[in-house]
Amino acid sequence: MGFFSKIKEGLNKTRASISNGVNSIINSFTKIDEELFEELEETLVMSDVGVVTAQEICERLRKKIKETGVTDPKEIKGMMKEIIAEMLGEDEGLNLNTKPSVILVIGVNGVGKTTSIGKIAAQLKKDGKKVVLGAADTFRAAAIDQLGIWAERAGVSMVKSVEGTDPASVVFDTISSAKSKGADVIICDTAGRLHNKKNLMDELAKIYRVIARELPDSSVETLLVLDAATGQNAVNQAREFKNVADITGIVLTKLDGTAKGGIIVAIRNELNIPVKFVGVGEGIDDLQPFNAAEFADGIFEEQ
C-alpha cells in the first residue's frame, strides 16, 4: 500500500470531521456570506485546526473568493484544499547529508517515541543505511528495554547504559560506536520531561555540546514526537518544546485513530515546524514520510 492509500485510510476520522462538516455547510447555503464563513471557522476549530489557523484559512478564503468572483458555495471546498496545501508548504525530508548524521528524538512518555525510533531505523536500514541507536533516555529503565526490543526488530545495533546514567555520556558512547562501525546514521532516544524544563534544557544543551565536539560538521535533526489523539494539547507541547530545543521536525503518531489530524496544519502554520513523519498504523512500515499535497487531498477526498 503506497503513501496515498495509507494516508487516505489513516485520515478517515479526520476527513469525517473536516470534509463532512464543510460539505454540510456548503449544502445548506445557496450563497457565500458572513454566516457561511462563521460556520466554516467553527467547523475547523472543532476539527483541531485551532482558532488562529481557522481564522487565517477563512481570511485567505475570503481573499480567493474576492479575486475569483466565485459565488457558488460548492467552489469553496477546492479552494480550502489549495489553502491548506499552501499553508503546509514544501515537504521536508530528513537532512542526512553527512556520515554519520545524527537524529535526536524527544517527546513525553506515551506518545510513541521509542516505537517511532524503531520504525525510522527500520526504514533507514531498508534504504541501505547502517544505523546505531543510543538509549539516552536514561530516566526510565523501561525506555531502555523497549528501545532494545525495537533495535532487534529493526536489525540495528544499540548502545545503552544503566538507568540514571548521564544521557550525554550515552550519546558520547553511541557516537564512538558509530564511528568505529562506519555507521551512516545515529538515532538517540532522549528525555522529554516537560514538567522540569530547566533540567531538560540543560540535558539537551549538554548533548548538543557532545555532538558539536565529536561530530563538528554533522547534520543534526531534532525530531519531536507528538500523539495526534491529544489534539490541541500536542500543539501546546510543540510550543513548549520549541522553547527548549531547536526542533527541526515533527513525528505525528496515531493519526489513524483520531479525528484530530487538523493539528498538522496548526503546527506548521503557528509554529513553522514541518511534519516529517506520520503514523498511520501499528506495522513497522506504517510510519510514513509526510506529503503535504496528499494530506490535503486525503482530508477532502470523497468517501
PAZAPA-4460 file (N, C-alpha, C; in steps of 0.05 Angstrom, whole numbers, plus 32768, in hexadecimal, padded with zeros to 4 digits):
% residues 303
    n_x    n_y    n_z   ca_x   ca_y   ca_z    c_x    c_y    c_z   seq   type   mol
   8011   7FE8   8000   8000   8000   8000   8012   8019   8000     1      M     A
   800E   802B   7FEC   801E   8043   7FEB   8016   8058   7FFF     2      G     A
   8025   806F   7FFF   8020   8084   8012   8003   808E   8010     3      F     A
   7FFA   8093   7FF8   7FDF   809F   7FF5   7FCA   808C   8000     4      F     A
   7FCC   8072   7FFA   7FB8   805F   8004   7FB8   805F   8022     5      S     A
   7FD1   805F   802E   7FD3   805D   804B   7FC9   8077   8058     6      K     A
   7FD1   808D   804C   7FC9   80A7   8058   7FAB   80AA   8055     7      I     A
   7FA0   80A2   803F   7F83   80A4   803A   7F74   8093   8050     8      K     A
   7F7E   807B   8054   7F72   806A   8068   7F76   8075   8084     9      E     A
   7F8E   807F   8089   7F95   808A   80A3   7F86   80A3   80AA    10      G     A
   7F7C   80B1   8096   7F6E   80CA   809A   7F50   80C7   809B    11      L     A
   7F46   80AE   809C   7F29   80AA   809B   7F1A   80BB   80B0    12      N     A
   7F24   80BB   80C9   7F16   80CA   80DE   7F19   80E8   80DB    13      K     A
   7F31   80F1   80D3   7F36   810D   80CF   7F25   8117   80B8    14      T     A
   7F24   8107   80A3   7F14   810F   808B   7EF6   8111   8092    15      R     A
   7EED   80FE   80A2   7ED1   80FE   80AB   7ECB   8118   80BA    16      A     A
   7EDF   8121   80CA   7EDB   8139   80DA   7EDC   8152   80C9    17      S     A
   7EF0   8155   80B8   7EF4   816E   80A8   7EE2   816E   808F    18      I     A
   7EE6   815A   807E   7ED9   815A   8064   7EBA   8158   8067    19      S     A
   7EB1   8146   8079   7E94   8143   807C   7E88   815D   8087    20      N     A
   7E97   816A   8099   7E8D   8183   80A4   7E8B   8199   808F    21      G     A
   7EA0   819A   807E   7EA1   81AE   8068   7E8A   81A8   8054    22      V     A
   7E87   818E   804D   7E71   8187   803B   7E56   818F   8045    23      N     A
   7E52   818A   805F   7E38   8191   806B   7E32   81AF   8069    24      S     A
   7E47   81BF   806E   7E44   81DC   806C   7E3E   81E5   804F    25      I     A
   7E4E   81DA   803C   7E4B   81E1   8020   7E2F   81DB   8016    26      I     A
   7E25   81C3   801E   7E0B   81BA   8015   7DF4   81C9   8022    27      N     A
   7DF9   81D7   8038   7DE3   81E6   8045   7DE3   8204   803E    28      S     A
   7DF6   820C   802E   7DF7   8228   8025   7DF4   822B   8007    29      F     A
   7DE5   823F   7FFE   7DE2   8244   7FE1   7DF3   825B   7FD8    30      T     A
   7DFE   826A   7FEC   7E10   8280   7FE5   7E27   8281   7FF9    31      K     A
   7E3D   828F   7FF1   7E53   8292   8003   7E50   82AB   8012    32      I     A
   7E4C   82A9   802D   7E49   82C1   803E   7E58   82BD   8058    33      D     A
   7E56   82D1   8069   7E65   82D0   8082   7E5C   82B9   8095    34      E     A
   7E43   82B2   8094   7E39   829C   80A4   7E47   8282   809C    35      E     A
   7E4B   827E   8082   7E58   8267   8078   7E75   8266   8083    36      L     A
   7E83   827D   8082   7E9F   827D   808C   7EA0   8277   80AA    37      F     A
   7E8C   8281   80B9   7E8B   827B   80D6   7E89   825D   80DB    38      E     A
   7E77   8251   80CB   7E73   8234   80CF   7E8C   8224   80C6    39      E     A
   7E99   822D   80B1   7EB1   8220   80A8   7EC7   8221   80BD    40      L     A
   7ECA   8239   80C8   7EDF   823D   80DD   7ED9   822B   80F5    41      E     A
   7EC0   822A   80FD   7EB9   8219   8114   7EBF   81FC   810E    42      E     A
   7EB9   81F2   80F6   7EBF   81D6   80EE   7EDD   81D1   80F0    43      T     A
   7EED   81E4   80E6   7F0A   81E0   80E6   7F15   81DF   8103    44      L     A
   7F0A   81F1   8114   7F13   81F2   8130   7F0C   81D7   813D    45      V     A
   7EF4   81CD   8138   7EEB   81B3   8144   7EFC   819C   8139    46      M     A
   7F09   819F   8123   7F1A   818A   8117   7F37   818D   811F    47      S     A
   7F3C   819D   8134   7F57   81A1   813F   7F6B   81AF   812D    48      D     A
   7F60   81BE   811A   7F72   81CF   810A   7F7B   81E6   811B    49      V     A
   7F6C   81ED   8130   7F73   8203   8142   7F67   821D   813A    50      G     A
   7F62   822E   814D   7F54   8248   8148   7F64   825A   8135    51      V     A
   7F7E   825D   813A   7F8F   826F   812A   7F90   8266   810D    52      V     A
   7F95   824C   8109   7F97   8241   80EE   7F7C   8240   80E0    53      T     A
   7F67   823A   80EE   7F4C   823A   80E3   7F45   8256   80D8    54      A     A
   7F4C   826B   80E8   7F47   8286   80DF   7F57   828D   80C7    55      Q     A
   7F70   8284   80C6   7F81   828A   80AF   7F77   827C   8095    56      E     A
   7F6E   8263   8098   7F63   8255   8081   7F4B   8264   8076    57      I     A
   7F3A   826D   8088   7F22   827C   807F   7F29   8297   8072    58      C     A
   7F3E   82A4   807D   7F47   82BE   8071   7F51   82B9   8055    59      E     A
   7F62   82A4   8052   7F6D   829E   8037   7F56   8296   8024    60      R     A
   7F42   8288   802F   7F2B   8280   801E   7F1C   8299   8015    61      L     A
   7F17   82AC   8027   7F0A   82C5   801F   7F18   82D2   8008    62      R     A
   7F33   82D3   800A   7F44   82E0   7FF6   7F41   82D2   7FDB    63      K     A
   7F43   82B7   7FDC   7F41   82A8   7FC3   7F26   82AC   7FB6    64      K     A
   7F11   82AC   7FC6   7EF6   82B0   7FBB   7EF3   82CB   7FAF    65      I     A
   7EFE   82DF   7FBC   7EFD   82FA   7FB1   7F0D   82FC   7F97    66      K     A
   7F24   82F0   7F96   7F35   82F1   7F7E   7F28   82E2   7F66    67      E     A
   7F1B   82CC   7F6C   7F10   82BB   7F56   7EF3   82C2   7F4F    68      T     A
   7EE5   82D0   7F61   7EC9   82D7   7F5D   7EB6   82BF   7F5F    69      G     A
   7EBF   82AA   7F6C   7EAF   8292   7F70   7E96   8299   7F82    70      V     A
   7E7F   828E   7F7A   7E67   8293   7F8A   7E5A   8279   7F94    71      T     A
   7E62   8262   7F88   7E56   8248   7F8F   7E65   823C   7FA7    72      D     A
   7E58   8237   7FBE   7E65   822B   7FD5   7E73   8210   7FCF    73      P     A
   7E6A   8202   7FBA   7E76   81E8   7FB4   7E93   81EB   7FAA    74      K     A
   7E9B   8203   7FA1   7EB6   8208   7F98   7ECA   820A   7FB0    75      E     A
   7EBF   820E   7FC8   7ECF   8214   7FDF   7EE2   81FC   7FE7    76      I     A
   7ED8   81E4   7FE4   7EE7   81CD   7FED   7F03   81CB   7FDF    77      K     A
   7F03   81CE   7FC5   7F1C   81CD   7FB6   7F2F   81E3   7FBE    78      G     A
   7F24   81FA   7FC4   7F34   8211   7FCD   7F41   820C   7FE8    79      M     A
   7F31   8200   7FFA   7F3B   81F9   8014   7F52   81E5   8013    80      M     A
   7F4F   81D2   8001   7F64   81BE   7FFD   7F7E   81CB   7FF4    81      K     A
   7F7C   81DE   7FE2   7F93   81ED   7FD8   7FA0   81FD   7FEE    82      E     A
   7F8F   820A   7FFE   7F99   821B   8014   7FA9   820A   8029    83      I     A
   7F9D   81F3   8030   7FAA   81E2   8044   7FC5   81D7   8039    84      I     A
   7FC5   81CF   801F   7FDE   81C6   8013   7FF3   81DC   8013    85      A     A
   7FEA   81F5   800D   7FFD   820C   800D   8008   8211   8029    86      E     A
   7FF7   820F   803D   7FFF   8213   8059   8014   81FE   8062    87      M     A
   8010   81E5   8059   8023   81D0   8060   803E   81D2   8053    88      L     A
   803E   81E0   803C   8057   81E6   802E   8065   81CE   8022    89      G     A
   807E   81D2   801C   808E   81BC   800F   8094   81A6   8023    90      E     A
   8094   818D   801A   809B   8177   802B   80B9   8178   8032    91      D     A
   80BF   8172   804A   80DB   8171   8053   80E2   8156   805E    92      E     A
   80F3   8148   804F   80FC   812D   8059   8112   8131   806D    93      G     A
   811D   811B   8077   8133   811C   808A   814C   8126   807D    94      L     A
   815A   8137   808B   8174   8142   8081   818A   812F   808C    95      N     A
   8193   811C   807B   81A7   8109   8082   81BE   810A   806E    96      L     A
   81CA   8122   806D   81DE   8127   8058   81FB   8120   8060    97      N     A
   81FF   8118   8079   821A   8111   8082   821B   80F4   808B    98      T     A
   8233   80EA   808D   8237   80CF   8097   824A   80D0   80AF    99      K     A
   8240   80CB   80C7   8223   80C6   80CD   8213   80E0   80D1   100      P     A
   81F9   80DD   80CD   81E6   80F2   80D5   81DA   80EA   80EF   101      S     A
   81CF   80FE   80FD   81C3   80F9   8118   81A6   8101   8118   102      V     A
   8195   80EF   8123   8179   80F6   8128   8174   80F3   8147   103      I     A
   816D   810A   8153   8165   8109   816F   8146   8108   816F   104      L     A
   813B   80F7   8180   811E   80F4   8181   8114   80FA   819D   105      V     A
   8102   810D   819F   80F7   8115   81BA   80D9   8113   81B9   106      I     A
   80CD   8113   81D1   80B0   8111   81D3   80A9   8105   81EE   107      G     A
   8092   810D   81F9   8089   8104   8213   8082   80E6   8212   108      V     A
   8081   80DA   8229   807A   80BD   822B   805E   80B8   821F   109      N     A
   805D   80A1   8211   8043   8098   8207   803B   80A2   81EC   110      G     A
   804B   80B2   81DF   8044   80BD   81C4   804C   80AA   81AE   111      V     A
   805C   8096   81B4   8066   8084   819F   8082   808A   8196   112      G     A
   8092   8096   81A7   80AD   809F   81A1   80BF   8088   8199   113      K     A
   80C0   8074   81AB   80D3   805D   81A7   80CA   804D   818E   114      T     A
   80B0   8049   818B   80A5   803B   8174   80AD   8049   815A   115      T     A
   80AA   8064   815A   80B1   8074   8143   80CF   8071   813B   116      S     A
   80E0   8071   8150   80FD   806E   814B   8102   8053   813D   117      I     A
   80F5   803E   8148   80F9   8023   813C   80F0   8023   811F   118      G     A
   80D9   8030   8119   80CF   8030   80FE   80E0   8040   80EB   119      K     A
   80EA   8057   80F4   80FC   8067   80E4   8116   8058   80DE   120      I     A
   8120   804A   80F3   8139   803A   80F0   8135   8024   80DB   121      A     A
   811D   8017   80DC   8117   8001   80C9   8116   800C   80AD   122      A     A
   810A   8024   80A9   8109   8030   808E   8124   8037   8084   123      Q     A
   8135   8043   8095   8150   804B   808D   8160   8032   8085   124      L     A
   815E   801D   8095   816C   8004   808F   8163   7FF9   8074   125      K     A
   8149   7FFA   8070   813E   7FF0   8056   8149   8000   803F   126      K     A
   814F   801A   8044   815B   802B   802F   8179   8027   802D   127      D     A
   8184   8014   803B   81A0   800D   8039   81B3   801C   804C   128      G     A
   81A7   8029   8060   81B7   8039   8073   81BF   8027   808B   129      K     A
   81D7   802B   8095   81DF   801E   80AE   81D7   8030   80C5   130      K     A
   81C7   8026   80D7   81BB   8036   80ED   81C4   802C   8108   131      V     A
   81CA   803F   811A   81D0   8038   8136   81BD   8049   8148   132      V     A
   81B0   803B   815A   819D   8048   816D   81AC   804E   8187   133      L     A
   81A5   8064   8194   81AF   806B   81AE   8199   806E   81C2   134      G     A
   8199   805E   81D8   8184   805F   81EC   818A   8075   8200   135      A     A
   8187   808E   81F8   818F   80A4   820A   8177   80AF   821A   136      A     A
   8160   80A2   8219   814A   80A8   822B   814F   8096   8243   137      D     A
   8161   809E   8255   8169   808C   826B   8159   8090   8284   138      T     A
   8144   80A1   8282   8133   80A6   8299   8122   808E   82A0   139      F     A
   811B   807E   828C   810A   8066   8291   8118   804D   8285   140      R     A
   811B   8039   8296   8126   801F   828C   8115   8013   8276   141      A     A
   80FB   8017   8279   80E8   800C   8265   80EE   8017   8249   142      A     A
   80F6   8031   8248   80FB   803D   822E   8114   8030   8221   143      A     A
   8128   8029   8231   8140   801C   8227   8139   8000   821D   144      I     A
   8129   7FF2   822C   8121   7FD6   8224   8111   7FD7   820B   145      D     A
   80FE   7FEA   8209   80ED   7FEB   81F2   80FC   7FF2   81D8   146      Q     A
   8110   8004   81DB   8120   800B   81C4   8131   7FF3   81BB   147      L     A
   813A   7FE2   81CE   8149   7FCA   81C7   8138   7FB7   81B7   148      G     A
   811E   7FB4   81BE   810C   7FA3   81AF   8109   7FAD   8192   149      I     A
   8106   7FC8   818F   8103   7FD3   8174   811D   7FD2   8164   150      W     A
   8134   7FD4   8171   814E   7FD1   8163   8150   7FB5   8157   151      A     A
   8148   7FA1   8167   8149   7F86   815E   8135   7F82   8147   152      E     A
   811E   7F8D   8149   8109   7F8A   8135   8112   7F97   811A   153      R     A
   811F   7FAE   811D   8128   7FBD   8105   8142   7FB2   80FA   154      A     A
   8150   7FA2   810A   8169   7F96   8101   8180   7FAA   8102   155      G     A
   8180   7FBC   8116   8196   7FCF   8119   81A3   7FCD   8134   156      V     A
   81BB   7FD8   8138   81C8   7FD6   8152   81C0   7FEC   8164   157      S     A
   81C4   7FE9   817E   81BC   7FFC   8192   81D1   7FFF   81A8   158      M     A
   81D5   8018   81B1   81E7   801D   81C7   81D6   8025   81DF   159      V     A
   81DB   801A   81F6   81CB   8020   820E   81DD   8020   8226   160      K     A
   81D2   802B   823C   81DE   8029   8256   81C8   8023   826A   161      S     A
   81CE   8026   8284   81BA   8020   8298   81A9   8039   829D   162      V     A
   8191   8034   82A9   817F   804A   82B0   818D   805E   82C2   163      E     A
   8189   8078   82BC   8195   808D   82CC   81B0   8097   82C1   164      G     A
   81BB   808A   82AD   81D4   8093   82A1   81D0   80AF   8294   165      T     A
   81E5   80BF   8294   81E4   80D9   8286   81DD   80D5   8269   166      D     A
   81C7   80E0   825E   81C0   80DB   8242   81D5   80E4   822F   167      P     A
   81E4   80F9   8234   81F9   8103   8222   820F   80EE   8220   168      A     A
   8214   80E0   8235   822A   80CB   8234   8221   80B4   8222   169      S     A
   8207   80AE   8222   81FC   8099   8210   81FF   80A2   81F3   170      V     A
   81F9   80BC   81EE   81FB   80C7   81D3   8219   80C5   81CA   171      V     A
   822B   80CC   81DC   8248   80CA   81D6   824F   80AE   81CE   172      F     A
   8246   809A   81DF   824C   807E   81D9   8240   8075   81BE   173      D     A
   8228   807F   81B9   821B   8078   819F   822A   8083   8188   174      T     A
   8233   809B   818A   8244   80A7   8174   825D   8097   8170   175      I     A
   826A   8090   8186   8283   8080   8184   827E   8066   8176   176      S     A
   8268   8058   817E   8261   803F   8171   825B   8042   8153   177      S     A
   824C   8057   814D   8245   805D   8131   825D   8062   8120   178      A     A
   8270   8071   812B   8289   8076   811C   8298   805C   8117   179      K     A
   829A   804B   812B   82A9   8032   8128   829C   801F   8114   180      S     A
   8281   8021   8113   8272   800F   8101   826F   801B   80E5   181      K     A
   8277   8034   80E1   8272   8041   80C7   8255   8046   80C2   182      G     A
   8245   804C   80D7   8228   8050   80D4   8221   8069   80C4   183      A     A
   820A   8068   80B8   8200   807F   80A8   81EF   8091   80B9   184      D     A
   81E0   8085   80CC   81CD   8095   80DB   81CD   808C   80F9   185      V     A
   81CD   80A0   810A   81CA   809B   8127   81AF   80A6   812F   186      I     A
   819F   8095   813D   8185   809E   8147   8186   809C   8166   187      I     A
   8183   80B2   8174   8183   80B2   8191   8168   80B8   819C   188      C     A
   815F   80A6   81AE   8146   80AA   81BD   814E   80BB   81D5   189      D     A
   8142   80D3   81D6   8149   80E5   81EC   8130   80EC   81FD   190      T     A
   8134   80F8   8214   811E   80FC   8227   810A   8111   821D   191      A     A
   80F3   8111   822A   80DF   8125   8223   80CE   812C   823B   192      G     A
   80DB   8134   8250   80CC   8139   8269   80C6   8157   826B   193      R     A
   80B0   815F   825F   80A9   817C   825E   80A3   8189   8278   194      L     A
   809D   8179   828D   8096   8185   82A6   80AE   8192   82B4   195      H     A
   80C6   818B   82AA   80DE   8198   82B5   80EF   81A2   829D   196      N     A
   80E6   81B8   8291   80F2   81C2   8278   810F   81C9   827C   197      K     A
   8116   81D3   8293   8132   81DB   8298   8145   81C3   8296   198      K     A
   813D   81AD   82A2   814D   8194   82A1   814F   818A   8284   199      N     A
   8138   818B   8276   8137   8181   825A   8149   8193   8249   200      L     A
   8147   81AD   824C   8158   81BF   823C   8176   81BA   8241   201      M     A
   817D   81B6   825B   8199   81B1   8261   81A3   8197   8255   202      D     A
   8191   8182   8257   8198   8168   824D   819D   8169   822F   203      E     A
   818A   8176   8220   818D   8178   8203   81A5   8189   81FB   204      L     A
   81AA   819F   820A   81C1   81B0   8204   81DB   819F   8206   205      A     A
   81DC   818F   821B   81F4   817E   821F   81F7   816A   8208   206      K     A
   81E1   815E   81FF   81E1   814B   81E9   81EA   8159   81CF   207      I     A
   81E0   8171   81CA   81E8   8180   81B2   8206   8187   81B3   208      Y     A
   8210   818D   81CB   822D   8193   81CD   823E   817A   81C7   209      R     A
   8235   8163   81D0   8243   814A   81CA   8244   8145   81AB   210      V     A
   822D   8149   819F   822B   8145   8181   823D   8159   8173   211      I     A
   823C   8172   817B   824C   8187   816E   826A   8181   8171   212      A     A
   8272   8176   8188   828E   8170   818C   8297   8157   817D   213      R     A
   8287   8142   817E   828E   8129   8172   8289   8127   8154   214      E     A
   8274   8135   814B   826C   8134   812F   8266   8151   8126   215      L     A
   827B   8162   8125   8276   817F   8121   8267   8186   8107   216      P     A
   826A   8177   80F2   825D   817E   80D9   8245   816D   80D2   217      D     A
   823B   815E   80E5   8225   814B   80DF   820A   8158   80DB   218      S     A
   81FA   814C   80CB   81DD   8154   80C9   81D0   814A   80E3   219      S     A
   81C0   815C   80EF   81B2   8155   8108   8194   815C   8105   220      V     A
   8184   8147   8108   8167   814B   8108   815D   8148   8125   221      E     A
   814B   8159   812E   813E   8156   8148   8120   8152   8143   222      T     A
   8117   813A   8145   80FB   8133   813F   80EA   8132   8159   223      L     A
   80D4   813F   8159   80C1   813E   8170   80AA   812B   8169   224      L     A
   80A6   8117   8179   8090   8104   8175   8077   810E   8184   225      V     A
   8061   8110   8176   8047   8118   8182   8032   8104   817C   226      L     A
   801F   8101   818E   8008   80EF   818B   7FF1   80FF   817F   227      D     A
   7FE9   80F9   8166   7FD3   8108   8159   7FB9   8108   8169   228      A     A
   7FB5   80F2   8178   7F9C   80EF   8186   7F98   8104   819D   229      A     A
   7FAE   8111   81A4   7FAC   8125   81BA   7FA5   8141   81AF   230      T     A
   7FA2   8144   8195   7F97   815C   8189   7FA7   8175   8190   231      G     A
   7F99   818A   819A   7FA6   81A3   81A0   7FBB   81A1   81B6   232      Q     A
   7FB9   818D   81C7   7FCE   8188   81DB   7FE9   8182   81CD   233      N     A
   7FE8   8174   81B6   8000   816E   81A7   800C   8188   819C   234      A     A
   7FFB   819B   8193   8005   81B5   8189   8013   81C4   81A0   235      V     A
   8007   81C3   81B8   8012   81D0   81CF   802D   81C3   81D7   236      N     A
   802E   81A8   81D5   8048   819A   81DB   805D   81A4   81C7   237      Q     A
   8056   81A6   81AE   8069   81AE   8199   8073   81CA   81A0   238      A     A
   8061   81DB   81A9   8068   81F7   81B0   807C   81F7   81C7   239      R     A
   8077   81E6   81DB   8088   81E5   81F3   80A4   81DA   81EB   240      E     A
   80A4   81C4   81DC   80BE   81B8   81D4   80CE   81CB   81C2   241      F     A
   80C0   81DA   81B2   80CE   81ED   81A0   80DE   8202   81B1   242      K     A
   80D4   8207   81C9   80E2   821A   81DB   80FB   820F   81E7   243      N     A
   80FF   81F4   81E7   8116   81E9   81F3   8129   81DA   81E0   244      V     A
   8120   81D6   81C7   8130   81C7   81B4   812C   81D2   8197   245      A     A
   813F   81CE   8187   813D   81D6   816B   8130   81C0   815B   246      D     A
   8115   81BF   815C   8106   81AA   814F   8107   81AE   8131   247      I     A
   8110   8199   8122   8111   819A   8105   80FA   818C   80F7   248      T     A
   80EB   817C   8107   80D5   816E   80FA   80C4   8160   810F   249      G     A
   80AB   815A   8107   8097   814C   8118   8093   8130   810D   250      I     A
   8090   811D   811F   8086   8102   8119   806B   8101   8127   251      V     A
   8056   80FF   8117   803B   80FE   8122   8030   80E2   8121   252      L     A
   802D   80D6   8139   8024   80BA   813B   8006   80B8   813E   253      T     A
   7FFC   80A0   8139   7FE0   8098   813F   7FCC   80A9   812F   254      K     A
   7FD4   80B2   8117   7FC2   80C2   8106   7FA9   80B2   80FE   255      L     A
   7FAD   8098   80FA   7F97   8087   80F0   7F81   8083   8105   256      D     A
   7F87   8088   811F   7F73   8083   8133   7F64   809C   813D   257      G     A
   7F68   80B3   8130   7F5D   80CB   813A   7F50   80DD   8124   258      T     A
   7F3E   80EE   812D   7F32   8102   811A   7F41   811D   811C   259      A     A
   7F58   811D   812B   7F65   8136   8131   7F7E   813B   811F   260      K     A
   7F7E   8130   8107   7F95   8134   80F5   7F98   8151   80EC   261      G     A
   7F84   8161   80F1   7F86   817E   80EA   7F9D   818C   80F8   262      G     A
   7FA7   8180   810E   7FBD   818D   811D   7FD6   818F   810B   263      I     A
   7FD9   817E   80F7   7FF0   8180   80E4   7FF1   819C   80D9   264      I     A
   7FDA   81A7   80D1   7FD8   81C1   80C5   7FE0   81D7   80D9   265      V     A
   7FD5   81D3   80F2   7FDB   81E7   8107   7FF9   81E7   810E   266      A     A
   8005   81D0   8110   8022   81CF   8117   8033   81DD   8102   267      I     A
   802C   81D8   80E9   803C   81E4   80D4   8037   8202   80D2   268      R     A
   801E   820A   80D4   8016   8226   80D0   801E   8237   80E8   269      N     A
   801A   822D   8101   801E   823E   8118   803B   823C   8123   270      E     A
   8048   8225   811F   8063   8221   812A   8079   821F   8115   271      L     A
   8070   821C   80FC   8083   821A   80E6   8096   8202   80E9   272      N     A
   808B   81EC   80F3   809B   81D3   80F5   808F   81BF   80E1   273      I     A
   80A0   81B4   80CF   8095   81A1   80BC   808F   8186   80C9   274      P     A
   8079   8179   80C0   8074   815D   80C8   8084   814C   80B4   275      V     A
   8095   813A   80BF   80A6   812A   80AD   809C   810D   80AB   276      K     A
   808E   8103   80C0   8083   80E8   80BF   8068   80E8   80CC   277      F     A
   8056   80D6   80C1   803C   80D2   80CE   8038   80B4   80D2   278      V     A
   802D   80AD   80E9   8027   8091   80EF   800B   808B   80E7   279      G     A
   8008   8077   80D5   7FED   8070   80CB   7FE7   8052   80D0   280      V     A
   7FF2   8047   80E4   7FED   802A   80EA   8002   8020   80FD   281      G     A
   7FFF   8006   8105   8010   7FF9   8119   8028   7FEC   810C   282      E     A
   8028   7FE6   80F2   803D   7FD7   80E6   8058   7FE7   80E4   283      G     A
   806E   7FD8   80E1   8088   7FE4   80E0   808C   7FF8   80C9   284      I     A
   807C   7FF4   80B4   807D   8006   809D   8066   801A   809C   285      D     A
   8059   801D   80B2   8042   802F   80B3   8048   804B   80BE   286      D     A
   8062   8051   80C0   806A   806D   80C6   8074   8078   80AB   287      L     A
   8064   808A   80A0   8068   8093   8084   8074   80AF   8082   288      Q     A
   8087   80B3   806F   8090   80CE   806B   8078   80DF   8063   289      P     A
   8076   80F8   806E   805F   8108   806A   805F   8115   804E   290      F     A
   8048   8116   8041   8044   8123   8027   802D   8136   8029   291      N     A
   8033   8150   8028   801F   8165   802D   8008   8164   8019   292      A     A
   800E   8162   7FFF   7FF9   8162   7FEB   7FE7   814A   7FEE   293      A     A
   7FF2   8133   7FF4   7FE1   811B   7FF7   7FD2   811C   8011   294      E     A
   7FDC   812A   8025   7FCD   812D   803E   7FB5   813F   8039   295      F     A
   7FB9   8155   802B   7FA2   8167   8024   7F8E   8158   8013   296      A     A
   7F97   8148   7FFF   7F85   8138   7FEF   7F76   8124   8001   297      D     A
   7F84   8118   8014   7F78   8104   8025   7F62   810E   8036   298      G     A
   7F66   8127   8040   7F51   8134   8051   7F37   8137   8042   299      I     A
   7F3A   8140   8028   7F22   8147   8019   7F19   8132   8005   300      F     A
   7F27   811B   8005   7F1F   8105   7FF3   7F02   80FC   7FF9   301      E     A
   7EF3   80F8   7FE4   7ED7   80EF   7FE8   7ED7   80D3   7FF4   302      E     A
   7EC5   80CE   8006   7EC3   80B4   8012   7EB9   809F   7FFE   303      Q     A
***
